[in-house]
Amino acid sequence: MKLVGMLLLVLLAFAGNSVLNRLALVGNGAIGALEFATIRVIAGAVALIILVRLRDRHLDRERRLPTRAELSAAGALTLYLLGFSFAYLTLPAGLGALILFGGVQITMFAGAVLGGENVPRARWIGATLAFGGLVYLLWPSGTEAPDLLGALLMGAAAVGWGIYSLLGRGSKDPLSDTSRNFLYATVPVGLVLMAVGAGGGAAPDVPLRGALLGIASGAITSGLGYALWFRVLPTLAPSTAAVAQLTVPLIAMAGGMIFLAEPLTTRFIIASAIVLGGVAYAVLSPKRDAT
C-alpha cells in the first residue's frame, strides 16, 4: 500500500505540471511562458539541491565542470521546459499531456531502434497505433483540432523529455544527476529570458500568482515529484512503470476539467483510447513475440 501511495503521488505530480503550467498562463494574474519556465527550472534546481545536501550532508561534494553527458541532458531538459511552457499558451492541460506522453513513448521507441535493440513485433504494432492516434488527434477538422503551433511545441517538448530519459537510463545516482541537470538548465533558459528582454526593451511582468504557480511546479511537482519517482522506479518492473505513466494524460484531463473548466471532446476521447491502447499493447505484450 505504501508503494501504491507513492506511485499515485508521482502520477499526480506529473499531471500537476500540466495543470499548473496551463493555470499560470491563463486568466487574471497570468504569467508569460518564458518567465514561468525560468521560475520552474530555478525552483526545481533549488529543491533538488536541497534534497541532495540533506541526503549527503556528511559528504564534501566535489567541484567540477559539467561533463558532455550532463550538458547534453541539460540541453534536452531545456528543450522540454521551453516547449512545454509555450505549448500551454494554446493547448488544454489534458490534450497537452496526451501529446507529450505519446510523443515521449515514440521518441524512446525510436531511440531503442537506433540503439540496435531487438524490438518485439508487438512493440512495432503498439507504436504504430500510438502514432496513428496522434495523427488523428492533430489532423485539422473543424473546431476540435488542436492549435498546430502548440502541438508542434509540445512535440518538441516530448522529444526533449524522451532524449533526457534515454540519457538518464544509466544514471547511478539519479537524484544527484537530476539536480545537476536542473542547475545547468537554468543557464540556457536564463539566457533566452535575457535575450527576449533585451530585444523587447522592457522588464518581464511577473505577477505573484503566476510566480507562485511556477515555484510550485518547479519545487513540488517537478523537483520533489522526480525525486519520489526515482525512489519508486527501482521497485517497479519496466512495463509497470511505463503503463503507470499512461494514466498521466487522463489525470491531467480531469484536472483541466476541474480547475480550468476545459471541455471534453469526442476527438480527444477517441485519440486517447488509440494512443494509450497502442502504448499499453506495446509494453504489456509478452517478450516471446520478439522478432
N, C-alpha and C positions, 0 to 999 in steps of 0.2 A: 504494500500500500504506500510505503514511503517513496518507492521508486515511481509509482504511478503518479503520486502527487507532484514530485519534482518534474516529471516529464510534462505534466499538464501545465505547470508554471512556465516551462520553457516554451511550449507551443503558444501559450497566451502572450509571452514576451515577444515572440517572433511576429505574431499577428498584431500586437500592440504597436510595433514600429510603424506598420502601415496606417493604423488608425490615428496615432499621434501625429504622424507626418501630415496626413491629409487634414486633420483637425487644425493644425497650426497654420495651414496655408489658406484657409477659407474663413469667411465671416469676420466679425469685429475683432480687432487685435491681430489680424493675420500678419505673418512674418514672411519675408522673402525666402525663396527656396535655397538660395546660396547661403544666406545667413543661418537658416535652420541647419543645413548640412555642417556648417562651421561649428556651431554650438554643439551639435550632436557629436562630432568626432572629438572635440576637445573634452566634453563631459565624459565620453566613453573612455578616452585615454586616462583621464584623471581617476575615474572609478577603478579601472583595471590596474593602474599603477599602485593605487592604494591597496587593492586586494593582494597584489604580488608582494608588496612591502610587509603587509600584515602576515602573510604566509612565510616569508623568508626574512623576517626582521633580524634574525640572528646571523644572517649571512652578509658579507660585503659583496655587493653586486659589482661585477667588473664593468669598467667604462670602455667602450669600444665603438668604432664606426659601424654603421649598418652594413650587413653583407648584401651581396647581389640578390640572394633569395629574399631577404627581408624587404629590399627596395621593390622587387617585383610584386611581392604580396601587398605592400603598401600602395603600389600603383593600382593593382586590381581592386583593393578596398576603396580607393579614391574614386575609381570609375563607378563602383556600386553606389557609394554615398551620394555623388552628384547626380547620377542618372536617376536614382531612387527619389531624391527630393524634387527635382524638376518634373519628373513624370507625374507626381501627385498634384501638380498645378491643375491638371485636367482630368486625371483618372480617379474614379471612385476607389475606396480602400480595398474592397474585395476583388475588383477587377484587376487592380494593380498587383495585388498579391498573387492572383492566378497567373498573370503573365510572368511575374518574377519567378515563381517556383516552377512553372512549366519550362521556362527558359533555362533555369539552373539545371534541371534534370537533363535537358537536351545538351547543354554545354558540357556537363560532366560525362554524358554518354559519348559525345564526340571526343572528349579528352581520353576516354578509355580506349576508343578505337584507334586514335592516333598514337597512343602509347603502346600499341601492339597487344592489348588484352584480347583474349579469346571470348568474344561476346556471344552468349547463347541466342538461339533463334527467337526465343520468347522476348528477349530484350529488344531485338530489332523490331518485332511486331509492336510491342508496347510503345517504343519511342516513336514509331511511325504514327500510331494512333494519337499520341500526345501532340505531335507536331500538327497533325490534321485538325485536332481540336483548336489549337492556337490559330491556324489559318482560318478556320470557320469563325472564330471569335473576332478576328481582325478584318475580315472581309467586309468592305463597305456595303451597307444595306440599311438605308433609312436612318432613323434617329438612334437605333440601338448600337450602331457601330461605334467603337471607342475612338477617341481622338488619335489620329495617326502619329503625330509627333510624340504625344505622351506614351503611346505604345512602343515606339522606337526607343525612347529614352529608358523605359523600363526594361526593354530588351537588352540595352547596353548595360544596365544595372545587373541583369541576370547573368550576362557574360562575365562581368566583373566578379560577382559573387561566386559563380561557378569556377572560374580560374583561381580565385582566392581559396576556395575549398579544396581544389585539386592540389594546390601548392602546399596546403597545410596538412595533407594526409599523413606525412611522415614526421610531423612535429612530436618531439619527445616531451616538451613542456608547453602544451597549448596555451595555458593561461599567460605565462610569461611572453611567449611569442606573440600572442594577440595584443598584449599591452604594448609591445614594441611596434607592432604594425599600426595600431591606432595612433601612437605617438608620432610615427614617421608620416602617417597620412595627414596629420594636421598641417604639415608644411605645404604640400601642393594645394590643399583646399584653401588654406590661408592666402597663398599666392594668387589663386584665382579670385578670391574675395577682394584683395588689394588691387588687382588689375582692373576688375569691374568698377570698383570705387574710384580709381584714378581716372578711368575713362569717362565715368559719369560726372565726376567733379563734385559729388555730394556724398556725405557720410551715410551709410546704410541706416535705414529705420528699423530698430529692433524693439518692438513692443514687448512689454513684460509678459503678456500671456504667451506669445509665440516663443519667447526665450525660455520660459519655464517648461513648455512642452518639449522644446529641444533638449533641455537638460534632462528631463525625464526619459526621453527616448535614448539619449546617449548613455546616461549613467545607469538607468534601471533596465529598460527593455533591450538595450544593446550590450552595455558593459556587464551588468550582473546577469542578464539573460544568457549571454555567451559563456560566462564563467560557469553557470549552472549546467548549461548544455555540455560543456567539457567534462563535468563531473558525472553526468548521466550517461554520456555516449559510450564509455567503456563497458557498461553493464548491458548494453543492448546489442542484439545481432544486427548486422548491417541492414538486412531487409526490414527489420522492425523500425530502425531509425529512419530509413527512407520513407516507409509508409506513414510513420507518425507525422513527418513534415508535410505530407499531402493534405493534412487537415487544416493547415495554416490558412489557405485562402478562404476556406469556409468559415473559420473563426473570424478572420478579418472582415468578411462579408457581413457576418452577424453584427460585428462591432460597428461597421459603417451604417447599417440599418438602425442600430440603437442610438449611436451618438451623432450621426451625420444625416439621418433621415434619407439615406440613399435608397433608390428603388431596386427591386429585384426583377430582372428581365428574363424572358424566356431564353434569349440567346445566351445569357450568362449561365443559366441552369444547364442547358444542353452542352455548352463548351466545357463547363466544369466536369460534367459526367464523362465526356470523352477524354479530356486531359488527365484527370485523376484516375479514371479507369485504365487508361493506357499505361500510365506510370506504375500503378499498382500491379497490373498484369506483368509488367517487365520485372519488377523486383520480387514478386511472390512466386513466379513460375519456378519449378524445380530446376536445378543445375543439370539434370540429366538431359535437358533439351539442348545442351551446348552443341555447337557445330564446329 
